[in-house]
Amino acid sequence: MRVCVRPHVFSDTIRVPPSKSHTIRQLFIASFAHGESIIANPLDSMDTQSCVAACHSLGATITERRVSDAPGKSKLISYVVQGNCGQIKPCSSSIHIDAGNSGTTLFFAMAAAGLGSTPVVLTGDDLLKRRSTAPLLEALGGLGIHAESKYSNGCAPVVVQGPWKGGKISLSCPTSQYLSAILLAAPLSPAGTYTEVSVPLLNERPYIEMTLACLNAQNIPWQGELNDVCPHFSIPGGGAYQPFSTSVPGDFSSAAFLACAAAVTGGPVTLLGLAPNDYQGDKYFLEILVRMGCSVRWEQIAGSASEYTLTISRQGTLNGGTFDLNAVPDLLPAAAIAAAFAKGDTALVNIAHTRIKETDRITVMAEELAKLGIRCTELPDSLIVHGGGLHGVSGGSIDSRGDHRIAMAFAAAALAAQAPVEIDSAECTAISFPGFWEIVEGEAVGLNSVLS
């Protein structure tokens, strides 16, 4: 699908989609719990649907509660999850899981598969099958689990079969998802086992803080330290997840593209559904925008103890700067677009791991920005964007390469470009932000989409 976005000020009040990171973590915990859990306000996207399917395959029963939202449409209100009591359902042959585009689902399900004795075959779409699972495969092998890929680079499809015997492992984490997978599965290993993991390399630290918060909420015992040198953890087996009820907060990763649109057009844009004290690391994008010259304002909604509005706007120019995105690599596309409209150079640094996401995001952003007249300098672990100022981004045609975050970032760029921007493979935004194009189209006169 190709979408043509015409420039226009982007200004409205928008409810942000629920957090994908929270939704997937809660689905996995509920799926292994002893009883029925309710996850209210979950994200309803392709990635979360892949997670639901994976959890079904591992033995959970998940029911959707929906209400009519519009003629022929419904809105997902909650997931009702009957957990498998920590036991993967037995199968006479093997269990097959297709994680689609969801790396989080793939890695979490790989570790969970090590808890059972049935072989589990895990795969994904073409983009996901390019992402190596080798460090996680090696770590699972160190815990006595059979884990292998037929490819030397460790890409899917992979086969995982327990039992989980425990032990001491070292796990380098260019993506935090490897470590989160181990931390979530380890408590469910057999009683008497211990999983001890040291982490000589850890990117995306806020996601580990989120995972540890999930364990703490479940009163799961663990020891260790999330330090800056070599994080280490020890988790006893024999634990159990308890049923729970929760509501998923808004997603700061998705909000970044709406905030970026406010920054490049001037806004204001008011966002609903976000919490200022949330664990999500992508809150950092708000700090980036402030340092670049935007106004960011939180206000508590009258009469509510937990609901806030977040308003982003800009009066003057955007200014370049240097921003370390190691902890929040998903911000690279949105940050690069804001930088394209800034005065001067912007250095987005310490992001070598963005090369192993859905695409090599450093290279793709440099190549696609060049099509809109913005020059970039690409380094092994950084992207330097030589900003063109508020009127320096031309129109043109770009290819998102099927990467949802790149497609949404260039939609924000199009709103303030000098001419329309056509975006190929635009349907990929449904991976994390269903309804994104409807929101963009509905915000300004003269904005349309052309499908081809």
Secondary structure, DSSP 8 states (H G I E B T S, - for coil): --EEE-------EEE--B-HHHHHHHHHHHHTBSSEEEEES---SHHHHHHHHHHHHTT-EEEEEEEEEETTEEEEEEEEEE--TT-----SS-EEEE-TT-HHHHHHHHHHHTTSSS-EEEE--TTGGGSB-HHHHHHHHHTT-EEEESSTT-BSSEEEE-----EEEE--BSSTHHHHHHHHHGGGS-TT-EEEEE-S-B--HHHHHHHHHHHHHTT---EEE--SS--EEEEESS--B---EEE--B-HHHHHHHHHHHHHH---EEEES--TT---GGGHHHHHHHHHT-EEEEEE-TT-SS-EEEEEE-SS--B--EEE-TT-GGGHHHHHHHHHTSBSEEEEES-GGGGGSSS-HHHHHHHHHHTTT-EEEEETTEEEEE---TT----EEEE-TT-HHHHHHHHHHHHHSSS-EEEETGGGGGGT-TTHHHHHHTTSTT------
